[in-house]
Amino acid sequence: MEPQVEKMTLKPEGDIPNSALPLLLYRQVLSSTQQEPTACQALFRANGWGGNWINGVFDYWHYHVTGHEALGCVAGEADIGFGGDDGAVVTFSAGDVVVIPAGVGHKRMGVGRGGFTVVGGYPPGQNGAIVSAGDMPAVAAARLIAALALPDGDPALGADGPLVAAWGVR
């Protein structure tokens, strides 16, 4: 069965550069066993996405200029904003994965429910250094983001996952 994939392209908004690459939201792509934090980390690593961590999502607008980010929800749910105040808000639930292109602002919009927990990861050589909205001039952020390599594959579905076509990898 093909995963349900929602694509969002978010234009720059104020202090948030966002990206021409689409954000990809996969609904219920993690099996029940992959919803264990260590199993989700192992899945991301097996697909070339390392630097894994387990936590939540910050409750302030931030983005990354040194890495594209994958988040796998392994417990509970929360409303997550993407793109800035005029962007999109989605309910991110256990079993979902989101791939956030560098530059795309994101924020937990309220209190997580049901023990909300995510696993994060990044392509090789990249990381999730935090840039808060307004901390960096958009031109400088865009320059750093443009220098990032595209990942070789999809963090949840590997070398032939939806990210490959959506981001023009290979």
C-alpha positions as a Markdown table, in Angstrom:
| # | Residue | x | y | z |
|---|---|---|---|---|
| 1 | Met | 0.0 | 0.0 | 0.0 |
| 2 | Glu | 1.3 | 3.4 | -0.9 |
| 3 | Pro | 1.6 | 5.9 | 2.0 |
| 4 | Gln | -0.7 | 8.9 | 2.1 |
| 5 | Val | 1.6 | 11.9 | 1.4 |
| 6 | Glu | 0.6 | 15.5 | 1.9 |
| 7 | Lys | 2.9 | 18.1 | 0.1 |
| 8 | Met | 3.2 | 21.7 | 1.1 |
| 9 | Thr | 5.3 | 24.3 | -0.5 |
| 10 | Leu | 5.7 | 27.3 | 1.8 |
| 11 | Lys | 6.8 | 30.7 | 0.6 |
| 12 | Pro | 9.0 | 33.0 | 2.6 |
| 13 | Glu | 7.2 | 34.7 | 5.5 |
| 14 | Gly | 8.8 | 37.6 | 7.3 |
| 15 | Asp | 11.8 | 36.3 | 9.2 |
| 16 | Ile | 11.2 | 32.7 | 8.1 |
| 17 | Pro | 12.9 | 31.8 | 4.7 |
| 18 | Asn | 10.8 | 28.6 | 4.1 |
| 19 | Ser | 11.7 | 26.6 | 1.0 |
| 20 | Ala | 11.0 | 25.9 | -2.7 |
| 21 | Leu | 11.2 | 22.2 | -1.8 |
| 22 | Pro | 7.9 | 20.8 | -0.6 |
| 23 | Leu | 7.4 | 19.7 | 3.0 |
| 24 | Leu | 6.3 | 16.1 | 3.0 |
| 25 | Leu | 3.8 | 14.7 | 5.6 |
| 26 | Tyr | 3.3 | 11.0 | 5.6 |
| 27 | Arg | 0.2 | 9.8 | 7.4 |
| 28 | Gln | 0.4 | 6.5 | 9.4 |
| 29 | Val | 3.6 | 5.4 | 7.7 |
| 30 | Leu | 5.2 | 4.0 | 10.8 |
| 31 | Ser | 4.1 | 0.5 | 11.8 |
| 32 | Ser | 3.2 | -0.1 | 15.5 |
| 33 | Thr | 6.6 | -1.6 | 16.1 |
| 34 | Gln | 8.3 | 1.4 | 14.4 |
| 35 | Gln | 6.5 | 3.7 | 16.9 |
| 36 | Glu | 9.0 | 2.7 | 19.6 |
| 37 | Pro | 11.6 | 5.4 | 19.7 |
| 38 | Thr | 14.6 | 3.2 | 19.2 |
| 39 | Ala | 12.9 | 1.4 | 16.3 |
| 40 | Cys | 12.1 | 4.7 | 14.6 |
| 41 | Gln | 15.7 | 5.8 | 15.1 |
| 42 | Ala | 16.9 | 2.5 | 13.6 |
| 43 | Leu | 14.6 | 3.1 | 10.6 |
| 44 | Phe | 15.9 | 6.6 | 10.0 |
| 45 | Arg | 19.5 | 5.4 | 10.3 |
| 46 | Ala | 19.0 | 2.5 | 8.0 |
| 47 | Asn | 17.7 | 5.0 | 5.4 |
| 48 | Gly | 20.8 | 7.2 | 5.8 |
| 49 | Trp | 19.3 | 9.8 | 8.3 |
| 50 | Gly | 21.4 | 10.1 | 11.4 |
| 51 | Gly | 22.0 | 12.5 | 14.3 |
| 52 | Asn | 18.9 | 11.0 | 15.8 |
| 53 | Trp | 17.3 | 12.3 | 19.0 |
| 54 | Ile | 14.1 | 11.7 | 21.0 |
| 55 | Asn | 12.0 | 14.7 | 22.4 |
| 56 | Gly | 9.2 | 16.9 | 21.2 |
| 57 | Val | 8.8 | 20.0 | 19.1 |
| 58 | Phe | 9.7 | 23.5 | 20.4 |
| 59 | Asp | 6.8 | 25.9 | 21.1 |
| 60 | Tyr | 8.4 | 28.8 | 19.2 |
| 61 | Trp | 9.1 | 29.4 | 15.5 |
| 62 | His | 12.4 | 28.1 | 14.4 |
| 63 | Tyr | 14.1 | 26.5 | 11.4 |
| 64 | His | 17.3 | 24.9 | 10.4 |
| 65 | Val | 20.0 | 26.1 | 7.9 |
| 66 | Thr | 22.4 | 23.3 | 8.4 |
| 67 | Gly | 20.1 | 20.4 | 7.7 |
| 68 | His | 16.9 | 19.1 | 6.3 |
| 69 | Glu | 14.9 | 17.4 | 9.2 |
| 70 | Ala | 12.8 | 14.3 | 9.5 |
| 71 | Leu | 10.4 | 13.9 | 12.4 |
| 72 | Gly | 8.7 | 10.6 | 13.3 |
| 73 | Cys | 5.9 | 10.8 | 15.8 |
| 74 | Val | 6.2 | 7.8 | 18.1 |
| 75 | Ala | 3.6 | 8.7 | 20.7 |
| 76 | Gly | 0.6 | 11.0 | 21.2 |
| 77 | Glu | -0.2 | 14.0 | 19.0 |
| 78 | Ala | 0.2 | 17.7 | 18.8 |
| 79 | Asp | -0.8 | 20.5 | 16.5 |
| 80 | Ile | 2.3 | 21.7 | 14.6 |
| 81 | Gly | 2.6 | 24.9 | 12.6 |
| 82 | Phe | 4.7 | 25.0 | 9.5 |
| 83 | Gly | 5.8 | 28.1 | 7.5 |
| 84 | Gly | 5.0 | 30.8 | 10.0 |
| 85 | Asp | 1.8 | 32.5 | 11.3 |
| 86 | Asp | 0.2 | 32.5 | 7.8 |
| 87 | Gly | 1.4 | 28.9 | 7.0 |
| 88 | Ala | -0.3 | 25.6 | 7.8 |
| 89 | Val | -1.3 | 23.9 | 11.0 |
| 90 | Val | -1.6 | 20.1 | 11.1 |
| 91 | Thr | -2.3 | 17.5 | 13.7 |
| 92 | Phe | 0.9 | 15.3 | 13.9 |
| 93 | Ser | 0.0 | 11.9 | 15.3 |
| 94 | Ala | 1.7 | 8.7 | 16.3 |
| 95 | Gly | 2.7 | 6.9 | 13.1 |
| 96 | Asp | 3.2 | 10.0 | 11.1 |
| 97 | Val | 6.5 | 11.2 | 9.6 |
| 98 | Val | 7.2 | 14.7 | 8.3 |
| 99 | Val | 10.2 | 15.7 | 6.2 |
| 100 | Ile | 11.0 | 19.4 | 6.7 |
| 101 | Pro | 13.2 | 21.1 | 4.1 |
| 102 | Ala | 15.9 | 23.4 | 5.6 |
| 103 | Gly | 14.5 | 26.9 | 6.1 |
| 104 | Val | 10.9 | 25.8 | 6.8 |
| 105 | Gly | 9.7 | 27.3 | 10.0 |
| 106 | His | 8.0 | 25.0 | 12.5 |
| 107 | Lys | 6.5 | 25.2 | 15.9 |
| 108 | Arg | 4.3 | 23.2 | 18.4 |
| 109 | Met | 1.1 | 25.2 | 18.5 |
| 110 | Gly | -0.1 | 24.0 | 21.9 |
| 111 | Val | 0.5 | 21.3 | 24.5 |
| 112 | Gly | 1.1 | 17.9 | 23.1 |
| 113 | Arg | -1.4 | 15.2 | 24.0 |
| 114 | Gly | -1.0 | 11.5 | 24.9 |
| 115 | Gly | 2.7 | 11.7 | 25.8 |
| 116 | Phe | 3.6 | 13.5 | 22.5 |
| 117 | Thr | 7.1 | 12.3 | 21.5 |
| 118 | Val | 9.0 | 12.5 | 18.2 |
| 119 | Val | 12.3 | 11.1 | 16.8 |
| 120 | Gly | 14.4 | 13.4 | 14.7 |
| 121 | Gly | 17.1 | 12.9 | 12.1 |
| 122 | Tyr | 19.1 | 14.5 | 9.4 |
| 123 | Pro | 20.9 | 13.5 | 6.2 |
| 124 | Pro | 24.6 | 12.6 | 6.4 |
| 125 | Gly | 26.8 | 15.6 | 7.4 |
| 126 | Gln | 23.8 | 17.7 | 8.3 |
| 127 | Asn | 22.4 | 18.7 | 11.7 |
| 128 | Gly | 19.5 | 20.5 | 13.3 |
| 129 | Ala | 21.2 | 23.7 | 14.7 |
| 130 | Ile | 18.3 | 25.9 | 15.7 |
| 131 | Val | 17.7 | 29.3 | 14.2 |
| 132 | Ser | 14.8 | 31.2 | 15.8 |
| 133 | Ala | 12.8 | 33.5 | 13.5 |
| 134 | Gly | 14.5 | 36.8 | 13.4 |
| 135 | Asp | 17.9 | 35.6 | 14.5 |
| 136 | Met | 19.5 | 35.6 | 11.0 |
| 137 | Pro | 19.0 | 37.8 | 7.9 |
| 138 | Ala | 17.0 | 35.9 | 5.3 |
| 139 | Val | 19.7 | 36.4 | 2.7 |
| 140 | Ala | 22.3 | 34.7 | 4.9 |
| 141 | Ala | 19.9 | 31.9 | 5.7 |
| 142 | Ala | 19.2 | 31.3 | 2.0 |
| 143 | Arg | 22.9 | 31.2 | 1.2 |
| 144 | Leu | 23.5 | 28.5 | 3.8 |
| 145 | Ile | 20.4 | 26.5 | 2.8 |
| 146 | Ala | 21.4 | 26.6 | -0.9 |
| 147 | Ala | 24.7 | 25.0 | 0.0 |
| 148 | Leu | 23.1 | 21.9 | 1.6 |
| 149 | Ala | 23.1 | 18.6 | -0.3 |
| 150 | Leu | 19.9 | 16.9 | -1.0 |
| 151 | Pro | 19.5 | 13.5 | 0.8 |
| 152 | Asp | 20.1 | 10.3 | -1.1 |
| 153 | Gly | 16.8 | 8.8 | 0.1 |
| 154 | Asp | 13.7 | 9.0 | 2.1 |
| 155 | Pro | 14.0 | 8.7 | 5.9 |
| 156 | Ala | 11.0 | 6.4 | 6.3 |
| 157 | Leu | 10.8 | 4.6 | 2.9 |
| 158 | Gly | 14.4 | 4.5 | 1.7 |
| 159 | Ala | 15.9 | 5.0 | -1.7 |
| 160 | Asp | 12.6 | 4.8 | -3.7 |
| 161 | Gly | 10.5 | 6.8 | -1.2 |
| 162 | Pro | 8.3 | 9.8 | -2.2 |
| 163 | Leu | 11.0 | 12.3 | -1.2 |
| 164 | Val | 13.2 | 11.1 | -4.1 |
| 165 | Ala | 10.7 | 12.3 | -6.8 |
| 166 | Ala | 9.3 | 15.2 | -4.8 |
| 167 | Trp | 12.7 | 16.8 | -4.3 |
| 168 | Gly | 14.2 | 15.8 | -7.6 |
| 169 | Val | 16.9 | 13.6 | -6.0 |
| 170 | Arg | 19.1 | 11.8 | -8.6 |
